[in-house]
Amino acid sequence: MREEYNDYDDARYEDEYDDYGQEQVDNKAVRGYRIVIIILAVILVALSVVYFNMHRQQQAEYALLEEDRTKIQGDLDSLIVSFDDLKIQNDSIAANLEEANQLMEQLKNERRLNYAKIRAYEKEVGTLRTVMQGYIRQIDSLNNINQQLTRENISYKKEISTAQLRAEMAEERAEELNNKVRVGAVIRARSISLQALNDRGKEVTRVKNASRLLVDFTLAANELAEPGNKAIYACVISPEGYLLANPDAASFSFEGEQKVYSAMREVDYDLSDLPVGIYVNGNGFTPGTYKVELYIDGRLAGSSEVAMR
C-alpha cells in the first residue's frame, strides 16, 4: 500500500508540476507580448506626435513663406509702378523695369519656395530698390536745379522786362519830347484876313468886282522853329466849296499826299514876327464865306474863315 501510494503521488506530482511549469511559460509569453504591444503602441504614439508636430511646423513655415512671397510681390509692384512713373526715356531705367517684371513673373510661378529662395528674391528686390532710390535722388537733384534755373530765368526775364519797360518809357518820353519839340517848332500863322483887290491893287467893297484876293497874315515868332527860307502855301476855298487853284495846278506834299494850292510865296523867316501877304489871282469871285488855309514845312500853320460881300 505504501508503495502504491508513493507511486500515485509521484505521478500526480509530476503531472501537476508539468502543468504548472507550462502555465508559467504561457504567462511569461503573454506578458512578453503585452510588453511588446505596449512598446509598439508607445512608439506609434510618439511617431504620431512627431509627425503631427512636423506637419504643423511645415504648415507654419509654408504660411510664413507665402507671407514673404506676398510681401516681395508687393514690393515688386511698388518698384514697377515707380519705374514706370519715372516717364524718362532711359535704357538703364527700361532694363531695370524689365528685370522687375521678370522677377515678378518668376516669383508668381515659383512652386517650391524655401528660405534660401526667399532671401535671394529679397536681395534682388533690395538691389532694385537701391537703384530706384538712386534714380529718385538724381531726379530730385535735377528738379531742384531746374527749379533754380526757372527762378533765375524768371528773375532775368523780370530784369529784362524792367529794362525794356524803362527803355520803352524812355523812348516814349523821348518821343513825347520830340513831338512837343516838333509841335512847338511849328511856325504858326495868325491874324489871317482876306481882302478883295481890283486890277490897280485897290481894295474894293464888293468881291465880285475884284480881280484878285490878298491873303494877309503874320508868321508868329518861335524860338524853337528852324530859321531860314520858308515856302508858304495858301489854299483858298470858295463859298461853293471848290479850291481857287493856281493856273498850273501845282501842288505840295502834305501828310504823304500831293495837295494843290491857290498861291505860294517864299520868305526868309528869322524866328521873329513876320507880316506876309500872298496874292491869289482869279475872276468871278462870289460873295460868301471863304476859307483860308496856310501850310509851312508840310504842316498846317493856320486857317480862318472870312466873309466877303
C-alpha positions as CSV (number, residue, x, y, z in Angstrom):
1,M,0.0,0.0,0.0
2,R,2.7,2.4,0.9
3,E,4.4,1.7,-2.5
4,E,1.1,2.3,-4.4
5,Y,0.6,5.5,-2.6
6,N,4.1,6.6,-3.3
7,D,3.7,5.7,-6.9
8,Y,0.5,7.5,-7.2
9,D,1.8,10.7,-5.5
10,D,4.9,10.9,-7.6
11,A,3.0,10.6,-10.9
12,R,0.4,13.0,-9.8
13,Y,3.0,15.4,-8.6
14,E,4.9,15.2,-11.8
15,D,1.8,15.9,-13.9
16,E,0.9,18.8,-11.7
17,Y,4.4,20.1,-11.8
18,D,4.4,19.9,-15.6
19,D,1.1,21.7,-15.8
20,Y,2.3,24.4,-13.5
21,G,5.5,24.8,-15.4
22,Q,3.6,25.1,-18.8
23,E,1.3,27.7,-17.2
24,Q,4.3,29.7,-16.0
25,V,5.7,29.6,-19.5
26,D,2.4,30.7,-21.0
27,N,2.1,33.5,-18.6
28,K,5.6,34.7,-19.4
29,A,4.9,34.7,-23.1
30,V,1.7,36.7,-22.6
31,R,3.5,39.2,-20.5
32,G,6.2,39.4,-23.2
33,Y,3.6,40.0,-25.9
34,R,1.9,42.6,-23.8
35,I,5.2,44.4,-23.3
36,V,5.9,44.4,-27.0
37,I,2.4,45.6,-27.8
38,I,2.8,48.4,-25.2
39,I,6.2,49.4,-26.6
40,L,4.9,49.4,-30.1
41,A,1.9,51.5,-29.0
42,V,4.2,53.9,-27.3
43,I,6.4,54.1,-30.4
44,L,3.4,54.6,-32.6
45,V,2.0,57.4,-30.4
46,A,5.5,59.0,-30.3
47,L,5.7,58.8,-34.1
48,S,2.2,60.3,-34.5
49,V,3.1,63.2,-32.2
50,V,6.4,63.7,-34.1
51,Y,4.6,63.6,-37.5
52,F,1.9,65.9,-36.2
53,N,4.4,68.4,-34.9
54,M,6.5,68.2,-38.1
55,H,3.3,68.7,-40.2
56,R,2.2,71.6,-38.1
57,Q,5.7,73.1,-38.4
58,Q,5.8,72.6,-42.1
59,Q,2.4,74.3,-42.4
60,A,3.6,77.3,-40.3
61,E,6.8,77.5,-42.4
62,Y,4.7,77.4,-45.6
63,A,2.4,80.1,-44.3
64,L,5.5,82.3,-43.5
65,L,6.9,81.6,-46.9
66,E,3.7,82.6,-48.6
67,E,3.6,85.8,-46.5
68,D,7.1,86.5,-47.6
69,R,6.1,85.9,-51.2
70,T,3.2,88.3,-50.9
71,K,5.4,90.9,-49.3
72,I,8.0,90.6,-52.1
73,Q,5.3,90.8,-54.7
74,G,4.0,93.9,-53.1
75,D,7.5,95.4,-53.1
76,L,8.0,94.5,-56.7
77,D,4.6,96.0,-57.7
78,S,5.6,99.2,-56.0
79,L,9.0,99.2,-57.7
80,I,7.4,98.5,-61.1
81,V,5.0,101.4,-60.7
82,S,7.8,103.7,-59.5
83,F,10.0,102.7,-62.5
84,D,7.0,103.3,-64.9
85,D,6.2,106.6,-63.2
86,L,9.6,108.0,-64.0
87,K,8.5,108.5,-67.6
88,I,12.0,109.0,-68.7
89,Q,13.4,107.6,-72.0
90,N,16.4,105.9,-70.5
91,D,17.8,102.5,-71.5
92,S,19.0,101.8,-67.9
93,I,15.6,102.5,-66.4
94,A,13.9,100.4,-69.1
95,A,16.3,97.5,-68.3
96,N,15.5,97.8,-64.6
97,L,11.8,97.8,-65.3
98,E,12.1,94.7,-67.4
99,E,14.1,93.0,-64.7
100,A,11.5,93.8,-62.1
101,N,8.7,92.4,-64.4
102,Q,10.7,89.2,-65.0
103,L,11.3,88.8,-61.3
104,M,7.6,89.3,-60.5
105,E,6.7,86.6,-63.1
106,Q,9.3,84.2,-61.8
107,L,8.1,84.7,-58.2
108,K,4.4,84.1,-59.2
109,N,5.4,80.8,-61.0
110,E,7.6,79.6,-58.1
111,R,6.2,76.3,-56.8
112,R,8.9,75.2,-54.4
113,L,9.6,78.1,-52.0
114,N,12.2,77.9,-49.3
115,Y,14.0,80.3,-47.1
116,A,17.1,80.4,-49.4
117,K,15.0,81.4,-52.4
118,I,13.0,83.9,-50.4
119,R,16.3,85.5,-49.3
120,A,17.5,85.6,-52.9
121,Y,14.3,87.3,-54.0
122,E,14.6,89.8,-51.2
123,K,18.2,90.5,-52.1
124,E,17.2,91.2,-55.8
125,V,14.3,93.4,-54.7
126,G,16.6,95.3,-52.3
127,T,19.1,95.9,-55.2
128,L,16.3,97.2,-57.4
129,R,15.0,99.4,-54.6
130,T,18.5,100.9,-54.1
131,V,18.7,101.6,-57.9
132,M,15.3,103.2,-57.8
133,Q,16.3,105.4,-54.8
134,G,19.4,106.5,-56.7
135,Y,17.2,107.5,-59.7
136,I,14.9,109.4,-57.4
137,R,17.7,111.3,-55.8
138,Q,19.1,112.1,-59.3
139,I,15.7,113.3,-60.5
140,D,15.1,115.3,-57.3
141,S,18.5,116.9,-57.8
142,L,17.7,117.7,-61.4
143,N,14.3,119.1,-60.4
144,N,16.0,121.3,-57.8
145,I,18.4,122.5,-60.5
146,N,15.6,123.0,-62.9
147,Q,13.6,125.0,-60.3
148,Q,16.6,127.1,-59.6
149,L,17.1,127.8,-63.3
150,T,13.4,128.6,-63.6
151,R,13.6,131.0,-60.8
152,E,16.7,132.6,-62.2
153,N,15.1,132.7,-65.7
154,I,12.0,134.4,-64.2
155,S,14.3,136.8,-62.4
156,Y,16.2,137.5,-65.6
157,K,13.0,137.9,-67.5
158,K,11.7,140.4,-64.9
159,E,15.0,142.3,-65.1
160,I,14.8,142.3,-68.9
161,S,11.2,143.3,-68.8
162,T,12.0,146.1,-66.3
163,A,14.9,147.2,-68.5
164,Q,12.7,147.0,-71.6
165,L,9.9,148.9,-69.8
166,R,12.4,151.6,-68.8
167,A,13.7,151.7,-72.3
168,E,10.2,151.9,-73.7
169,M,9.3,154.6,-71.2
170,A,12.5,156.5,-72.0
171,E,11.7,156.1,-75.7
172,E,8.1,157.2,-75.2
173,R,9.3,160.2,-73.2
174,A,11.9,161.0,-75.8
175,E,9.2,160.6,-78.5
176,E,6.9,162.7,-76.4
177,L,9.5,165.4,-76.1
178,N,10.3,165.2,-79.8
179,N,6.6,165.5,-80.5
180,K,6.5,168.5,-78.2
181,V,9.5,169.9,-79.9
182,R,8.0,169.3,-83.3
183,V,4.7,170.8,-82.3
184,G,6.5,173.6,-80.6
185,A,8.7,174.1,-83.7
186,V,5.7,174.6,-86.0
187,I,5.5,178.1,-87.4
188,R,2.1,179.5,-86.7
189,A,0.2,182.0,-88.8
190,R,-2.1,184.4,-87.0
191,S,-4.3,187.4,-87.8
192,I,-5.3,185.9,-91.1
193,S,-7.5,188.2,-93.3
194,L,-8.7,188.3,-96.8
195,Q,-9.1,191.4,-99.0
196,A,-10.6,191.9,-102.4
197,L,-8.5,194.0,-104.8
198,N,-9.1,195.4,-108.3
199,D,-6.6,195.5,-111.2
200,R,-4.9,198.5,-109.7
201,G,-4.4,196.8,-106.4
202,K,-7.0,198.9,-104.7
203,E,-9.3,197.3,-102.2
204,V,-13.0,197.0,-103.3
205,T,-16.0,196.5,-101.1
206,R,-17.6,194.0,-103.4
207,V,-15.8,190.8,-104.0
208,K,-17.5,190.3,-107.4
209,N,-15.6,193.4,-108.6
210,A,-12.2,192.0,-107.5
211,S,-9.6,190.6,-109.9
212,R,-7.6,189.0,-107.1
213,L,-7.6,188.4,-103.4
214,L,-4.9,189.3,-100.8
215,V,-4.3,186.8,-98.1
216,D,-2.8,188.9,-95.3
217,F,-1.3,187.3,-92.1
218,T,1.6,187.3,-89.7
219,L,4.1,184.5,-89.1
220,A,4.4,184.3,-85.3
221,A,7.8,184.4,-83.6
222,N,9.0,180.9,-82.5
223,E,12.4,180.3,-80.9
224,L,12.0,176.5,-81.4
225,A,11.4,176.8,-85.1
226,E,14.1,176.4,-87.7
227,P,15.0,179.7,-89.3
228,G,15.7,180.3,-93.0
229,N,13.8,180.3,-96.3
230,K,10.3,179.1,-95.9
231,A,7.7,178.3,-98.6
232,I,4.2,179.3,-97.6
233,Y,1.3,177.7,-99.5
234,A,-2.1,179.4,-99.4
235,C,-5.3,177.4,-100.1
236,V,-8.4,179.5,-100.6
237,I,-11.7,177.7,-100.8
238,S,-14.7,179.5,-102.3
239,P,-18.2,179.7,-100.7
240,E,-19.2,177.0,-103.1
241,G,-16.6,174.6,-101.7
242,Y,-14.0,174.4,-104.5
243,L,-10.4,175.4,-104.4
244,L,-9.2,178.5,-106.1
245,A,-6.3,176.7,-107.8
246,N,-3.2,178.2,-109.4
247,P,-3.1,178.2,-113.2
248,D,-0.5,175.4,-113.4
249,A,-2.3,173.2,-110.7
250,A,1.0,173.0,-108.9
251,S,1.0,171.0,-105.6
252,F,3.0,170.4,-102.4
253,S,3.4,167.4,-100.1
254,F,1.1,167.2,-97.1
255,E,0.7,164.1,-94.9
256,G,2.1,161.8,-97.6
257,E,-0.1,163.2,-100.4
258,Q,0.1,165.9,-103.0
259,K,-2.1,168.9,-102.4
260,V,-2.9,171.6,-105.0
261,Y,-2.6,175.1,-103.6
262,S,-4.0,178.5,-104.7
263,A,-0.8,180.6,-104.4
264,M,2.7,180.3,-102.9
265,R,5.3,182.7,-101.6
266,E,8.8,182.2,-100.1
267,V,10.0,184.3,-97.2
268,D,13.1,184.5,-95.0
269,Y,12.0,183.6,-91.5
270,D,14.2,184.8,-88.6
271,L,12.2,183.4,-85.7
272,S,10.5,186.7,-85.1
273,D,7.1,188.0,-86.1
274,L,6.9,188.4,-89.9
275,P,4.0,190.1,-91.7
276,V,3.3,188.3,-95.0
277,G,0.8,188.8,-97.9
278,I,0.0,186.4,-100.7
279,Y,-2.0,187.3,-103.8
280,V,-4.5,184.9,-105.3
281,N,-5.4,185.7,-108.9
282,G,-8.8,184.9,-110.4
283,N,-12.1,186.3,-111.5
284,G,-15.8,185.7,-111.0
285,F,-15.4,185.8,-107.2
286,T,-18.8,185.4,-105.5
287,P,-19.9,186.8,-102.2
288,G,-19.9,184.5,-99.2
289,T,-17.6,182.9,-96.7
290,Y,-14.1,181.9,-97.9
291,K,-11.9,179.5,-96.0
292,V,-8.2,180.2,-96.0
293,E,-5.6,177.6,-95.1
294,L,-1.8,178.2,-94.8
295,Y,0.8,175.5,-94.9
296,I,4.5,175.7,-94.0
297,D,7.1,172.9,-93.9
298,G,4.3,170.3,-94.7
299,R,2.2,171.3,-91.7
300,L,-0.9,173.4,-91.3
301,A,0.3,176.8,-89.9
302,G,-3.2,178.3,-89.6
303,S,-6.7,178.7,-91.0
304,S,-9.5,181.1,-90.9
305,E,-12.9,181.8,-92.5
306,V,-13.6,185.3,-93.9
307,A,-17.0,186.6,-95.1
308,M,-16.8,188.6,-98.3
309,R,-19.6,190.8,-99.6
